[in-house]
Amino acid sequence: MPSAEELSLPISVRALSKLKWRCRRGLLENDLFIARFFERHERDLTRGQAQALETLMDLSDNDLLDLHLGRRPLSEVSPELDREDVREVLNMLRETC
């Protein structure tokens, strides 16, 4: 498990490229939100934030869209993902809506 210091380091260019590929979604709406997220945050994205984003990408497209739009809280969609790091990245995604 990476240390808190390691998680606060910037993500590498290669890891960012892989993350962008991993974040491709089936719903156009999700792709648009995620593209805006990367436009705004990719230069400052940390390893910890990247891991939290990867965690969100494990959700179904409909659950992810519900979270983007604030239709359902994270605790309802996936209680095990209701963590500070995931909430932080979810808020970053929402601010690009």
C-alpha positions in Angstrom: 0.0 0.0 0.0 1.5 3.4 -1.0 2.2 5.9 1.7 0.4 9.2 2.0 3.5 11.0 0.7 3.5 8.8 -2.4 -0.2 9.3 -3.0 0.4 13.1 -3.0 3.0 12.9 -5.8 1.9 14.0 -9.3 0.9 11.2 -11.7 3.4 10.4 -14.4 2.7 11.1 -18.1 2.5 7.4 -18.8 0.1 6.7 -15.9 -2.1 9.7 -17.0 -2.3 8.2 -20.5 -3.4 4.8 -19.2 -5.9 6.5 -16.8 -7.5 8.4 -19.7 -7.8 5.2 -21.6 -9.3 3.5 -18.6 -11.8 6.3 -18.1 -13.5 5.9 -21.6 -17.1 5.2 -21.0 -20.1 3.9 -22.9 -22.4 6.8 -22.2 -21.5 10.0 -24.0 -22.6 12.1 -21.1 -20.0 10.4 -18.8 -17.3 10.8 -21.5 -18.0 14.6 -21.7 -17.8 15.0 -17.9 -14.6 13.1 -17.7 -13.0 14.9 -20.7 -13.8 18.2 -18.9 -12.3 16.8 -15.7 -9.0 16.0 -17.5 -9.0 19.4 -19.2 -9.2 21.1 -15.8 -7.2 18.8 -13.6 -4.8 16.6 -15.5 -1.8 18.9 -14.8 -2.3 18.7 -11.1 -3.6 15.2 -10.7 -2.0 13.2 -7.9 -1.5 9.5 -7.6 -4.1 9.3 -4.9 -6.6 11.1 -7.0 -5.9 8.9 -9.9 -6.5 5.8 -7.7 -9.8 7.3 -6.5 -10.8 8.0 -10.1 -10.0 4.4 -11.1 -12.2 3.3 -8.3 -15.1 5.4 -9.6 -14.5 3.9 -13.1 -15.5 0.4 -11.6 -19.1 1.7 -11.3 -21.6 1.1 -14.0 -22.2 4.0 -16.5 -25.7 4.7 -15.0 -24.4 4.8 -11.4 -21.5 7.1 -12.5 -23.9 9.4 -14.3 -26.2 9.5 -11.2 -23.2 10.5 -9.1 -22.1 13.2 -11.6 -25.6 14.7 -11.6 -26.1 14.3 -7.9 -29.2 12.1 -8.3 -28.0 9.7 -5.7 -25.3 10.0 -3.0 -22.2 7.9 -3.1 -23.2 6.1 0.1 -26.3 4.8 -1.7 -24.6 3.9 -5.0 -21.7 2.1 -3.4 -21.3 2.2 0.4 -17.8 0.7 0.3 -16.6 3.5 -1.9 -17.9 6.2 0.4 -14.4 7.4 1.3 -12.7 10.8 1.6 -10.5 10.3 -1.5 -13.3 9.1 -3.7 -15.6 12.0 -2.5 -12.8 14.5 -3.3 -12.5 13.2 -6.9 -16.3 13.0 -7.3 -16.5 16.7 -6.3 -13.8 17.5 -8.8 -15.8 15.7 -11.5 -19.0 17.5 -10.5 -17.4 21.0 -10.7 -16.8 20.4 -14.4 -20.5 19.8 -15.1 
